[in-house]
């Protein structure tokens, strides 16, 4: 089979500080019959993206092309089959030698999926159409069912496969358990340990630092990291945590449930961890969410954090020019970060009618960025990849912004799922336009 081992020169960049790559370690794996070569520390998605593979999957119903969106395992865009196991998240699964990765939900190939014809005739396939259409004559139901079952679903289960289902179990006891390894979580763990507490710090990332790992600008606040760049601050916090014997750091560990009597359930690969804790600190941070507009799912339309994650952690630059979409100052900060890593920001589309110009606007204006306030995104154009963005400006004029990369950076949304499950009361904060925890159990 063809070997696509040579990385696309335009996408693979020198690994920045804080990168997860292990240069000098070459890893070959197979994707849909082709051999690809990545670097140690690459995920499946980062290695394929670096090798110019833009379409990783197809959508469930209309078989629209899907590519990396968040690069953090929080969306269904890059689900693949790995060594016979279906629905594996390609953006957080490291590549391994001789790994076999296959597409899902596409026939005969990802680039040419005949079932994508359903997208052309979507008006004939409304929600739940199969419950209203394929009901008569009843004797044909077995035929209908066989066809629908073959078309539906995002993965295939190999009934002959014998996967490794062995799961280890650990039981830990802690005075304080901190969920979230960003700056807030790290500092909380350090303060608790300084007070003599036994601390378990669980984070779903492979390294500590959270959003600081994707930031080049200077940070301010705690004296231990004040004045450092984001990547330097993340490294400093990780070093401080590693040097504290009272803290046990669980990397790539996801808290999946909070139960009575201080029980926290954590999944770390194939290890299931039960932590009994006296106090629980939730420092799960906030996340970007996709902007809402027609055809917002084309390859090339990504969260700004996903673009930065691929660059900072895996040395992959997905484009050279981008349009940034936002409704908050956060988008301007992300635009400045994209500019700092060498991506030209051709325009910032801000839906706010009278958006205050943050400090970042000065440098962006000097770089030639077009600033469009009070502008609504109508939809995207393109085929297997975005080629343009249709917008309506404040004066009602409709125009198309030519671009092959769109960075969505709307208002950050607090991650409150665990807080809600833990019994904390959520309240809507008008100033933030978000739901936030306000009250709950005394030990959380």
HELIX and SHEET records of a PDB file:
HELIX    1   1 UNK A   44  UNK A   50  1                                   7    
HELIX    2   2 UNK A  114  UNK A  116  5                                   3    
HELIX    3   3 UNK A  117  UNK A  120  1                                   4    
HELIX    4   4 UNK A  122  UNK A  124  5                                   3    
HELIX    5   5 UNK A  129  UNK A  133  1                                   5    
HELIX    6   6 UNK A  138  UNK A  140  5                                   3    
HELIX    7   7 UNK A  141  UNK A  151  1                                  11    
HELIX    8   8 UNK A  183  UNK A  194  1                                  12    
HELIX    9   9 UNK A  210  UNK A  214  5                                   5    
HELIX   10  10 UNK A  230  UNK A  242  1                                  13    
HELIX   11  11 UNK A  260  UNK A  262  5                                   3    
HELIX   12  12 UNK A  304  UNK A  314  1                                  11    
HELIX   13  13 UNK A  329  UNK A  340  1                                  12    
HELIX   14  14 UNK A  360  UNK A  366  1                                   7    
HELIX   15  15 UNK A  417  UNK A  421  1                                   5    
SHEET    1   A 6 UNK A   3  UNK A   4  0                                        
SHEET    2   A 6 UNK A  34  UNK A  40  1                                        
SHEET    3   A 6 UNK A  22  UNK A  31 -1                                        
SHEET    4   A 6 UNK A 100  UNK A 102  1                                        
SHEET    5   A 6 UNK A  79  UNK A  82 -1                                        
SHEET    6   A 6 UNK A  85  UNK A  89 -1                                        
SHEET    1   B 2 UNK A  57  UNK A  58  0                                        
SHEET    2   B 2 UNK A  65  UNK A  66 -1                                        
SHEET    1   C 6 UNK A 247  UNK A 250  0                                        
SHEET    2   C 6 UNK A 199  UNK A 202  1                                        
SHEET    3   C 6 UNK A 168  UNK A 179  1                                        
SHEET    4   C 6 UNK A 271  UNK A 282  1                                        
SHEET    5   C 6 UNK A 263  UNK A 268 -1                                        
SHEET    6   C 6 UNK A 254  UNK A 259 -1                                        
SHEET    1   D 2 UNK A 286  UNK A 287  0                                        
SHEET    2   D 2 UNK A 413  UNK A 414 -1                                        
SHEET    1   E 5 UNK A 301  UNK A 303  0                                        
SHEET    2   E 5 UNK A 406  UNK A 408  1                                        
SHEET    3   E 5 UNK A 321  UNK A 326  1                                        
SHEET    4   E 5 UNK A 344  UNK A 350  1                                        
SHEET    5   E 5 UNK A 370  UNK A 373  1                                        
SHEET    1   F 3 UNK A 376  UNK A 382  0                                        
SHEET    2   F 3 UNK A 386  UNK A 392 -1                                        
SHEET    3   F 3 UNK A 398  UNK A 402 -1                                        
SHEET    1   G 2 UNK A 425  UNK A 429  0                                        
SHEET    2   G 2 UNK A 434  UNK A 439 -1                                        
END                                                                             
